[in-house]
Amino acid sequence: MKLLDFSSKDIGIDLGTANILITVKGKGIVLREPSVVAIDNATSDIVSTGVEAKEMLGRTPENIKAVRPMKEGVIADFTATGLMLKNMLRKVCKKYNAGKPRVVVGVPSGITEVEERAVQEAFLQAGAKEVHLIDEPMASAIGAGLNVLEASGKMIVDIGGGTTEVAVISLGGIVTSTSIKVAGDAIDEAIIAYLKRKENIVIGQAQAESLKIELGCAMPLVTEITKEIRGRDIDVGLPKNVEISSKQIEDAMQKPISEIIEAIVNTLSNTPPELASDILQNGIYISGGGALIRNIDGLITQKTGVKTFIADSPLECVVIGAGKTLENFDKLKKIILNRKPKNQ
């Protein structure tokens, strides 16, 4: 029972491209913030992190830079990530008296050894005592309530901000997986490009994201919905209002969505027959922000012939999985020990 001695110092983290979620053992999810940091250029001090910093994106004066330091699931700006993590961990540790925590953090399954070391180093510098990595699809599957230790094939599709992770899991290990850098951010970019091309209007990423959430769909909706947006007219450079429909956003999202479907189909085709048979019986589970796209489950079912389910609390699956791993560390630590860095 030695594990309980420092239970309050156990922290699970979903270090996402778009959002960071932190869970403290015994307390549940205690922090949920956008992965954004605003830094004073002159002093290198943090101006703000999370929600406040996200509102500054694209609006800062010269002396402040607001950045998303995570890109495609990994650290793109080491200094900014370090500052952001230090700030967020300090907040959590102070509030919950966690001291130097032991951390379990979800990382993309396609991460390289160099990127792994960068994540571990960032957390150690931010004040963690020890850092354990868990593959995001594995954490997602645990968070979705799937029994990952049994000898039965489970398929999880985690559509995050920077990466989509597709994995087939059995006996506590990933049997086959695909990690692609096409996910929520790529869908936002596709919407921006579509409106530029078709409507001659320029919008920012925040507006593209809200269009994806409000109008986005993987298959046509029974009743089309519309929204008026404001952007900048490309020709005259002045603000312009345009009415956009769910059909247009569906068209805009088609390419990234089809790449995600292709990753699922490729993973299924590389799955051993016995496990493929299990998946046909158990179904495919989707997690991550992309699971909230209307009709995405229906489209995956249609394209694969396998019944597809949206996980409960899809946005929280990775952090819930990291938390459950901490709660059952003795039972699940082989999952962490078994994972090997991949150099895809």
C-alpha positions in Angstrom: 0.0 0.0 0.0 3.0 2.3 -0.3 1.4 3.9 -3.3 -1.1 5.6 -1.2 1.6 7.5 0.7 1.9 10.1 -2.1 -1.5 9.7 -3.7 -2.1 13.5 -3.6 1.0 14.0 -5.7 -0.2 11.9 -8.6 -1.3 14.0 -11.6 -2.6 12.8 -15.0 -2.3 15.1 -18.0 -3.7 15.3 -21.5 -1.1 17.6 -23.1 -3.2 18.3 -26.2 -2.5 20.6 -29.2 -5.7 22.5 -28.5 -6.3 22.0 -24.8 -4.6 20.8 -21.6 -6.5 18.8 -19.1 -5.2 17.9 -15.7 -6.6 15.4 -13.2 -5.4 14.9 -9.6 -5.8 11.5 -8.1 -8.9 11.4 -5.9 -10.1 14.8 -7.1 -11.0 14.2 -10.8 -10.4 16.8 -13.5 -9.1 20.0 -11.9 -7.9 22.1 -14.8 -9.1 22.4 -18.4 -7.4 25.2 -20.4 -6.6 26.0 -24.0 -2.9 25.2 -24.8 -2.0 28.8 -25.3 0.5 31.0 -23.5 1.1 34.8 -23.8 4.6 35.9 -23.1 6.2 39.4 -22.6 8.9 39.6 -25.3 11.1 41.9 -23.3 11.2 40.0 -20.0 10.1 36.5 -21.1 7.6 36.5 -18.3 4.2 34.9 -18.6 1.4 37.4 -19.2 -1.3 34.7 -19.2 -2.1 31.1 -20.0 -5.2 29.2 -21.1 -8.5 31.0 -21.8 -7.1 34.5 -21.3 -4.2 33.9 -23.6 -6.4 32.3 -26.3 -8.5 35.5 -26.4 -5.2 37.4 -27.2 -4.4 35.2 -30.3 -4.1 37.5 -33.3 -4.7 40.6 -31.1 -1.5 41.3 -29.3 0.7 44.4 -29.4 4.4 44.1 -30.4 5.7 43.6 -26.9 3.5 40.5 -26.3 3.4 37.2 -28.2 0.5 34.8 -27.8 1.3 31.3 -29.1 0.0 27.8 -29.2 3.3 26.0 -28.4 2.0 22.5 -29.2 1.7 21.5 -32.9 0.4 18.3 -34.2 0.5 16.7 -30.8 4.1 17.5 -29.9 6.1 20.4 -28.5 6.9 22.9 -31.3 8.1 25.7 -29.0 10.0 24.2 -26.0 10.5 27.4 -24.1 6.8 28.5 -24.4 5.6 25.0 -23.5 7.9 24.9 -20.4 6.5 28.3 -19.2 2.9 27.2 -19.8 3.3 23.9 -18.0 5.2 25.4 -15.1 2.4 28.0 -14.7 -0.4 25.4 -14.9 1.3 22.8 -12.7 2.1 25.4 -10.1 -1.6 26.4 -10.0 -2.7 22.8 -9.5 0.1 21.8 -7.1 -0.5 24.8 -4.9 -4.3 24.3 -4.7 -4.1 20.6 -4.0 -0.9 20.6 -2.0 0.8 18.2 -4.5 4.4 19.2 -4.0 6.6 17.5 -6.6 4.0 15.3 -8.4 4.4 12.0 -10.2 2.9 12.6 -13.7 1.3 10.3 -16.3 1.0 12.2 -19.6 -0.7 11.1 -22.8 1.4 11.4 -26.0 0.7 10.6 -29.6 1.6 7.0 -30.6 3.7 8.2 -33.5 6.0 10.3 -31.3 9.7 10.0 -31.8 12.4 9.4 -29.1 13.5 13.0 -29.4 9.9 14.3 -28.9 9.4 11.9 -26.0 12.5 13.3 -24.3 11.2 16.9 -24.9 7.9 16.1 -23.2 9.7 14.4 -20.2 12.2 17.3 -19.9 9.4 19.9 -20.0 7.5 18.3 -17.1 10.7 17.7 -15.1 11.6 21.4 -15.5 8.0 22.3 -14.6 8.5 20.6 -11.2 7.4 16.9 -11.7 9.3 14.3 -9.6 8.8 11.5 -12.2 7.2 11.4 -15.7 5.5 8.4 -17.2 4.3 8.5 -20.8 1.2 6.7 -22.0 0.1 6.4 -25.7 -2.9 8.7 -26.3 -5.0 5.9 -27.9 -4.3 3.6 -25.0 -5.2 6.4 -22.5 -8.4 7.1 -24.5 -9.4 3.5 -24.5 -9.0 3.3 -20.7 -10.9 6.6 -20.4 -13.7 5.3 -22.6 -14.2 2.4 -20.2 -12.8 -0.3 -22.5 -11.0 -3.3 -20.8 -7.6 -3.0 -22.5 -6.1 -5.9 -20.5 -8.3 -8.7 -21.9 -7.5 -10.9 -24.9 -10.0 -9.2 -27.1 -9.5 -6.6 -29.9 -10.7 -3.1 -29.2 -10.4 -0.2 -31.7 -10.2 3.4 -30.6 -10.1 6.5 -32.8 -8.9 9.6 -31.0 -9.5 12.7 -33.1 -7.7 15.5 -31.3 -6.6 19.0 -32.3 -3.3 18.1 -34.0 -3.4 14.4 -34.5 -5.8 11.5 -35.1 -4.7 8.3 -33.4 -6.2 5.0 -34.5 -5.2 1.9 -32.5 -6.1 -1.7 -32.1 -5.6 -2.8 -28.5 -5.4 -6.2 -26.9 -3.8 -7.6 -23.7 -2.6 -4.2 -22.6 -0.7 -3.4 -25.7 -1.2 -1.6 -29.1 -1.2 -4.3 -31.8 -1.4 -2.0 -34.7 -1.8 1.8 -35.0 -1.8 4.7 -37.3 -1.1 8.3 -36.3 -1.8 11.1 -38.8 -1.3 14.8 -38.5 -4.9 15.5 -39.7 -7.4 16.4 -37.0 -9.3 19.4 -35.6 -6.8 22.0 -36.6 -6.6 20.6 -40.2 -10.4 20.8 -40.4 -10.3 24.5 -39.3 -7.6 25.2 -42.0 -9.8 23.5 -44.6 -12.8 25.7 -43.7 -10.6 28.8 -43.9 -9.3 27.8 -47.3 -12.7 26.9 -48.6 -14.3 30.2 -47.7 -11.3 32.1 -49.2 -11.8 30.1 -52.4 -15.6 30.0 -52.7 -16.7 33.1 -50.8 -13.7 35.4 -51.4 -13.6 36.0 -47.6 -10.8 35.7 -45.0 -11.7 34.5 -41.5 -9.4 33.6 -38.5 -9.0 30.2 -36.9 -11.3 31.0 -33.9 -14.2 31.7 -36.3 -13.4 28.6 -38.4 -13.5 26.5 -35.2 -16.9 27.9 -34.2 -18.2 27.2 -37.7 -17.0 23.6 -37.4 -18.7 23.2 -34.0 -22.0 25.0 -35.0 -22.4 23.8 -38.7 -19.9 21.0 -39.2 -21.2 17.6 -40.2 -19.6 14.5 -41.8 -22.8 13.6 -43.7 -25.7 15.8 -44.8 -28.0 17.0 -42.1 -31.8 16.3 -42.4 -32.4 20.0 -42.0 -29.7 22.4 -43.3 -28.6 25.1 -40.8 -27.0 28.4 -41.6 -25.0 31.2 -39.8 -24.1 34.7 -40.8 -20.3 35.4 -40.4 -18.1 38.4 -40.8 -14.8 38.3 -42.4 -12.5 40.4 -44.7 -13.3 40.7 -48.3 -10.2 39.6 -50.2 -10.6 42.1 -53.1 -11.4 45.3 -51.2 -9.9 44.5 -47.8 -13.0 45.6 -45.9 -15.3 43.7 -43.5 -18.0 41.7 -45.2 -21.0 39.6 -44.0 -21.7 36.2 -45.6 -24.4 33.6 -44.8 -22.8 30.1 -44.6 -24.7 26.8 -44.7 -23.9 23.4 -43.1 -23.7 21.9 -46.6 -20.8 24.3 -47.4 -19.0 23.4 -44.2 -19.6 19.7 -44.9 -17.9 20.2 -48.3 -15.1 22.2 -46.8 -14.4 19.4 -44.3 -14.5 16.6 -46.8 -10.8 16.1 -47.5 -9.5 16.0 -43.9 -12.5 13.7 -42.9 -11.8 11.3 -45.7 -8.1 11.2 -44.6 -9.2 10.2 -41.1 -11.5 7.5 -42.6 -8.6 6.3 -44.7 -6.4 5.9 -41.6 -9.2 3.9 -39.9 -9.6 1.6 -43.0 -5.8 1.1 -43.3 -5.5 0.2 -39.6 -8.3 -2.3 -39.9 -6.7 -3.9 -43.0 -3.4 -4.3 -41.0 -5.3 -6.0 -38.1 -4.8 -9.8 -37.5 -8.0 -11.7 -38.5 -8.9 -12.8 -34.9 -8.7 -9.2 -33.6 -10.6 -7.9 -36.7 -13.4 -10.4 -35.8 -13.4 -9.0 -32.2 -13.7 -5.4 -33.5 -16.6 -6.4 -35.7 -18.3 -7.6 -32.6 -17.2 -4.9 -30.2 -17.4 -1.9 -32.5 -15.2 1.1 -33.0 -15.0 3.8 -30.3 -14.3 7.5 -31.2 -12.9 10.0 -28.7 -11.4 13.5 -28.8 -13.0 16.7 -30.0 -13.6 15.3 -33.5 -16.0 12.8 -32.0 -18.4 15.7 -31.6 -18.7 16.3 -35.4 -22.3 15.5 -36.3 -22.7 12.2 -38.1 -19.0 11.2 -37.9 -20.0 7.9 -36.3 -22.5 7.2 -39.1 -19.9 7.9 -41.8 -17.3 5.6 -40.1 -20.0 2.8 -39.8 -20.9 3.3 -43.5 -17.3 3.3 -44.8 -16.0 0.3 -42.6 -19.1 -1.8 -42.1 -18.3 -1.7 -38.3 -20.8 -0.3 -35.8 -19.2 2.9 -34.4 -19.8 4.4 -31.0 -19.0 7.8 -29.5 -17.2 7.4 -26.2 -18.8 9.0 -23.1 -17.1 12.4 -22.3 -15.0 12.2 -25.6 -13.1 15.4 -24.8 -11.9 14.0 -21.5 -11.0 10.3 -22.4 -7.2 10.8 -22.5 -7.0 12.6 -19.1 -9.6 10.2 -17.5 -7.4 7.3 -18.9 -4.2 8.9 -17.4 -6.1 9.3 -14.1 -7.3 5.7 -14.1 -3.8 4.5 -14.8 -2.6 6.3 -11.7 -5.4 4.9 -9.6 -4.6 1.4 -10.7 -0.8 1.9 -11.2 0.3 -1.5 -10.1 -2.2 -3.2 -12.5 -1.7 -0.9 -15.4 2.0 0.1 -15.1 2.9 -2.7 -17.6 1.1 -0.6 -20.2 3.5 2.3 -19.6 6.5 -0.1 -19.4 5.6 -1.9 -22.5 5.3 1.1 -24.8 8.2 1.7 -27.1 9.1 4.9 -28.8 8.3 4.8 -32.5 10.2 6.7 -35.2 7.6 7.0 -37.9 
